[in-house]
Amino acid sequence: MNIVITGASRGIGRELIKRYLNRANKIYAIARDEEKLKELKKISNKIEIISLDLANLDKVREVSKYLGDKEIDLVILNAAISLPHSPNFTPFEDFKRSFDVNFLSIHALLEYIVPSMQKRKRGKIVFISSLASLIASPTSLPYSATKRAINSYAQSLRNLLAKDNIKVINILPGFIKTDMTAKNNFYMPFLMELEDGVDRIQKAIEKNYKEYAFPKRFYYLIKLFTFLPLNLQDKLLQNLVK
Ligand SMILES: NC(=O)c1ccc[n+]([C@@H]2O[C@H](COP(=O)([O-])OP(=O)(O)OC[C@H]3O[C@@H](n4cnc5c(N)ncnc54)[C@H](OP(=O)(O)O)[C@@H]3O)[C@@H](O)[C@H]2O)c1
């Protein structure tokens, strides 16, 4: 099995690499941090490191072309940035960078991989969205928006590629202990250990769940919230802006 994983240097991506190492022929590990990538390379010669800033969309398209003839079986689109929560209107540059890294890079990376999967009539594409995609938080404008865009993209892609026997899986995790959450200075309900979170992500990938949100109790609370009248939702959300 040939696998591509973005956000490979830390957190969820790095843990996923460890989990898939046994079963993989080759893992293409994408991130920016050269030191962390070199450490990965030392673990196994099955890992090919690709140093890439996903905000550089032209470079991402070049990497996609390179991967297009590598017979990729599984792509895990895991990399993302989350700006610190802020009550201020997001500066344009930060907003653009979030969309480039979290969303546009996905289509750029898939540009040559999807046609190759279509030709071979096999493949699996995994998105790591977030429960944050279900609530449009006023203090994380770009993150919520990019993750909600992923939900839409994943559903479109799943139904576009069903005829080609390509599985598309969208995973919506709650809070997991990584560098991303370490910088949050607010209470994170149902915060999970990294291993626990990645266990669930891996299960969703293995079992071909079309969409998988976890932990369930947090997911149901959020769903309940989304059924409230919009006026009440807005009132509650406005409490987050101090
Ligand atoms: N942790 C959570 O609670 C949580 C909850 C819901 C969803 N998620 C999602 O899970 C995924 C992984 O999150 P995580 O918690 O593992 O985050 P993390 O520890 O902050 O790791 C993020 C990864 O993305 C890579 N990355 C960031 N910007 C990049 C760029 N411009 N170009 C290339 N790579 C870039 C980082 O590598 P470099 O810095 O080396 O480039 C790193 O490997 C994300 O999609 C996140 O939104 C996380």
The ligand as an ORCA input file, in Angstrom:
! r2SCAN-3c Opt
* xyz 0 1
  N      -5.890     18.471     17.805
  C      -7.183     18.655     17.794
  O      -7.853     18.836     18.829
  C      -7.949     18.596     16.497
  C      -9.353     18.586     16.551
  C     -10.069     18.537     15.371
  C      -9.409     18.476     14.160
  N      -8.044     18.492     14.145
  C      -7.396     18.446     12.847
  O      -6.448     17.392     12.831
  C      -5.392     17.720     11.919
  C      -4.044     17.539     12.600
  O      -4.010     18.393     13.719
  P      -2.930     18.270     14.879
  O      -3.675     18.531     16.143
  O      -2.125     17.059     14.725
  O      -2.072     19.597     14.573
  P      -0.542     19.941     14.835
  O       0.011     19.133     15.938
  O      -0.518     21.435     14.945
  O       0.145     19.480     13.472
  C      -0.164     20.139     12.277
  C       0.598     19.498     11.147
  O       0.291     20.230      9.951
  C       1.505     20.627      9.336
  N       1.381     21.923      8.688
  C       0.906     23.077      9.226
  N       1.031     24.078      8.350
  C       1.600     23.552      7.238
  C       2.008     24.095      5.995
  N       1.862     25.392      5.715
  N       2.563     23.276      5.094
  C       2.750     21.959      5.373
  N       2.385     21.390      6.519
  C       1.818     22.178      7.448
  C       2.519     20.709     10.477
  O       3.825     20.489      9.987
  P       4.950     21.609      9.865
  O       4.726     22.613     10.936
  O       6.224     20.816      9.999
  O       4.766     22.156      8.501
  C       2.091     19.555     11.360
  O       2.697     18.361     10.927
  C      -5.679     19.157     11.468
  O      -6.381     19.117     10.249
  C      -6.588     19.691     12.540
  O      -7.399     20.755     12.078
  C      -7.292     18.541     15.273
*
